[in-house]
Amino acid sequence: MPRRISIRQSVMAADEKIAGLLRRKLSEKKILMLNLIGSPGAGKTALLEATLKGARFRSAVIEGDIATSRDADRIARTGTRAVQINTRGGCHLESHLVQKAMEELDLDGLDVIFIENVGNLVCPAEFDLGEDMKVAVSSVPEGPDKPLKYPHLFSRAGAVLLTKVDLVRHIGFDRGLFWGDVEGLNPLARKLEVSSLDGSGIQEWIDLVEKWVGEKRK
């Protein structure tokens, strides 16, 4: 009777290897890379615009979208280098795509690379892009129940940003429920409330990124 040998290998093994190579390269260059993950309309691009206009660190942005370069065009208008990745239907970025995008950047002139992932709370949380940490972005209009509905992202994020907090007085939002669920899933995550419209919390976010940059340089 023939002997059957089963070989199990992660379907993401090749991409995980590339992610490891990217992480080592960024470590050598002392560049911080943050992977911003949130739903469509959560305010990721607006957050980046406000960040880039107020920050002193040198940045580049890798933009992930199914189609169009509209978000990358917005970033470029801040004077920041932006590289567009169109997935043509793919619901997330993968490390080999990030690797290709990084080839277009002058790494020696950077402190931070922001990745704005495809708008999605599920798939992007599963994939390692070589980033230092994932940042979960959730907006007030989405409601306070997102952390428990999408626990994988919120439990793995290095920071959780609640955006569009200027709208709380107009539509109502249970802050206690939202932050209580985040704390239960991920007590170590940094937790911030921001508004790209009125600027509240933006400086605190910039200060946090600067702190991470300093830690990466050490």
C-alpha positions as CSV (number, residue, x, y, z in Angstrom):
1,M,0.0,0.0,0.0
2,P,1.5,3.4,-1.0
3,R,2.4,5.7,1.8
4,R,0.8,9.1,1.7
5,I,2.8,12.1,2.9
6,S,1.0,15.3,3.6
7,I,3.0,18.6,3.3
8,R,1.2,21.6,4.7
9,Q,2.5,25.0,4.0
10,S,1.0,28.4,4.5
11,V,-0.5,29.8,1.3
12,M,1.0,33.1,2.4
13,A,4.5,31.7,3.0
14,A,6.1,33.5,0.0
15,D,4.5,36.8,1.0
16,E,5.5,36.3,4.7
17,K,9.1,35.8,3.5
18,I,9.0,39.1,1.6
19,A,7.5,40.8,4.6
20,G,10.4,39.6,6.7
21,L,12.9,41.0,4.1
22,L,11.1,44.4,4.1
23,R,11.1,44.5,7.9
24,R,14.9,43.9,8.0
25,K,15.5,46.5,5.3
26,L,13.4,49.1,7.1
27,S,15.2,48.2,10.4
28,E,18.6,48.8,8.8
29,K,17.4,52.2,7.4
30,K,15.7,53.1,10.7
31,I,12.4,53.8,8.9
32,L,9.1,53.4,10.7
33,M,6.3,51.9,8.6
34,L,2.7,52.1,9.7
35,N,-0.2,50.2,8.1
36,L,-3.4,52.2,8.4
37,I,-6.5,49.9,8.2
38,G,-10.1,51.1,8.2
39,S,-13.4,51.0,6.3
40,P,-14.1,53.0,3.2
41,G,-14.9,56.5,4.4
42,A,-13.3,56.1,7.8
43,G,-11.1,59.2,7.2
44,K,-7.8,57.6,6.5
45,T,-6.7,59.9,3.7
46,A,-8.0,63.0,5.6
47,L,-6.0,61.9,8.7
48,L,-2.9,61.5,6.5
49,E,-3.4,64.9,5.0
50,A,-3.6,66.6,8.4
51,T,-0.7,64.5,9.7
52,L,1.6,65.4,6.8
53,K,0.8,69.1,7.0
54,G,1.7,69.3,10.7
55,A,4.5,66.8,11.1
56,R,8.3,67.5,11.1
57,F,9.3,63.9,10.2
58,R,10.0,63.1,6.5
59,S,7.3,60.8,5.1
60,A,6.1,58.9,2.1
61,V,2.7,57.2,1.5
62,I,1.9,54.0,-0.2
63,E,-1.8,54.2,-1.3
64,G,-3.8,51.0,-1.8
65,D,-7.1,51.2,-3.7
66,I,-9.1,48.9,-5.9
67,A,-9.1,51.6,-8.6
68,T,-8.3,55.3,-9.2
69,S,-5.4,57.4,-7.9
70,R,-7.6,60.0,-6.2
71,D,-6.3,59.4,-2.7
72,A,-2.7,59.4,-3.9
73,D,-3.4,62.7,-5.7
74,R,-4.6,64.2,-2.5
75,I,-1.5,63.1,-0.7
76,A,0.7,64.5,-3.4
77,R,-0.8,67.9,-3.0
78,T,0.6,68.1,0.5
79,G,4.1,67.9,-1.1
80,T,4.6,64.3,0.1
81,R,5.7,61.5,-2.2
82,A,2.8,59.1,-2.8
83,V,3.0,55.7,-4.7
84,Q,-0.4,54.3,-5.9
85,I,-1.1,50.6,-5.9
86,N,-4.4,49.6,-7.6
87,T,-5.4,46.0,-6.7
88,R,-7.9,45.7,-9.5
89,G,-10.4,44.0,-7.3
90,G,-8.2,42.7,-4.5
91,C,-9.5,43.6,-1.1
92,H,-6.1,44.1,0.6
93,L,-2.4,44.9,0.0
94,E,0.2,42.2,0.1
95,S,3.9,42.5,0.8
96,H,5.1,41.9,-2.7
97,L,3.0,44.9,-3.8
98,V,4.5,47.0,-1.0
99,Q,8.0,45.8,-2.0
100,K,7.4,47.0,-5.6
101,A,6.1,50.4,-4.4
102,M,9.1,50.9,-2.1
103,E,11.4,50.6,-5.1
104,E,10.1,54.0,-6.2
105,L,11.0,55.7,-2.9
106,D,14.2,57.3,-1.8
107,L,14.5,55.4,1.5
108,D,17.6,57.4,2.6
109,G,15.4,60.5,2.8
110,L,12.6,59.1,4.9
111,D,11.7,58.7,8.6
112,V,8.2,57.2,8.1
113,I,6.3,55.3,5.4
114,F,2.5,55.3,5.8
115,I,0.6,52.5,4.1
116,E,-3.1,53.4,3.5
117,N,-4.5,50.0,3.0
118,V,-7.6,49.2,0.9
119,G,-10.8,50.2,2.7
120,N,-11.7,46.9,4.6
121,L,-11.7,45.8,8.2
122,V,-11.2,42.1,7.5
123,C,-8.6,41.0,5.0
124,P,-5.9,43.7,5.5
125,A,-5.7,42.6,9.2
126,E,-4.6,39.1,8.1
127,F,-1.6,40.1,6.0
128,D,1.9,41.1,7.2
129,L,3.4,43.8,5.0
130,G,6.6,44.2,7.0
131,E,5.1,47.1,9.0
132,D,6.1,48.0,12.5
133,M,2.5,48.0,13.5
134,K,-1.1,48.2,12.3
135,V,-3.2,51.2,13.1
136,A,-6.9,50.6,13.3
137,V,-9.0,53.6,12.1
138,S,-12.7,53.7,12.9
139,S,-15.0,56.7,12.5
140,V,-17.9,58.0,14.6
141,P,-20.5,57.5,11.8
142,E,-19.7,53.8,11.6
143,G,-21.0,53.3,15.1
144,P,-19.4,52.1,18.3
145,D,-19.8,48.3,17.7
146,K,-16.9,47.8,15.3
147,P,-14.3,46.5,17.7
148,L,-16.3,43.4,18.7
149,K,-17.5,42.9,15.1
150,Y,-13.9,42.9,13.8
151,P,-11.9,41.7,16.7
152,H,-8.9,40.5,14.7
153,L,-7.9,44.0,13.6
154,F,-8.5,45.7,16.9
155,S,-6.8,43.1,19.0
156,R,-3.6,43.3,16.8
157,A,-3.4,47.1,16.4
158,G,-0.6,49.0,18.0
159,A,-3.0,52.0,18.0
160,V,-6.7,52.6,17.6
161,L,-7.8,56.0,16.2
162,L,-11.4,57.1,16.5
163,T,-11.9,59.7,13.8
164,K,-14.5,62.3,13.0
165,V,-15.2,62.9,16.7
166,D,-16.5,66.4,15.8
167,L,-19.7,64.6,14.7
168,V,-20.5,63.1,18.1
169,R,-22.7,66.0,19.1
170,H,-24.7,65.7,15.9
171,I,-25.3,61.9,15.6
172,G,-24.5,60.6,19.1
173,F,-21.9,57.9,19.8
174,D,-21.4,55.6,22.8
175,R,-17.8,56.3,23.7
176,G,-18.0,54.0,26.7
177,L,-19.0,51.0,24.6
178,F,-16.4,51.7,21.9
179,W,-13.4,52.2,24.2
180,G,-14.5,49.5,26.6
181,D,-14.6,47.0,23.9
182,V,-11.2,48.1,22.6
183,E,-9.7,47.9,26.1
184,G,-11.1,44.4,26.5
185,L,-9.6,43.3,23.2
186,N,-6.3,45.1,23.4
187,P,-5.4,46.9,26.6
188,L,-1.9,47.8,25.3
189,A,-3.0,49.7,22.2
190,R,-2.6,53.4,22.2
191,K,-6.1,55.0,22.0
192,L,-6.7,58.4,20.4
193,E,-9.7,60.5,19.3
194,V,-9.1,62.8,16.4
195,S,-10.9,65.1,14.0
196,S,-9.3,66.0,10.7
197,L,-11.9,68.7,10.3
198,D,-11.3,70.8,13.4
199,G,-7.8,69.4,14.2
200,S,-8.6,68.0,17.6
201,G,-6.3,65.2,18.6
202,I,-4.1,65.5,15.5
203,Q,-1.1,66.9,17.3
204,E,-1.3,64.1,19.9
205,W,-1.3,61.6,17.0
206,I,1.7,63.4,15.4
207,D,3.6,63.3,18.7
208,L,2.9,59.6,19.1
209,V,4.3,58.9,15.6
210,E,7.4,61.0,16.4
211,K,7.8,59.0,19.6
212,W,7.7,55.8,17.5
213,V,10.3,57.3,15.1
214,G,12.6,58.0,18.0
215,E,12.2,54.4,19.3
216,K,12.9,53.0,15.8
217,R,16.1,55.0,15.6
218,K,17.4,53.6,18.9
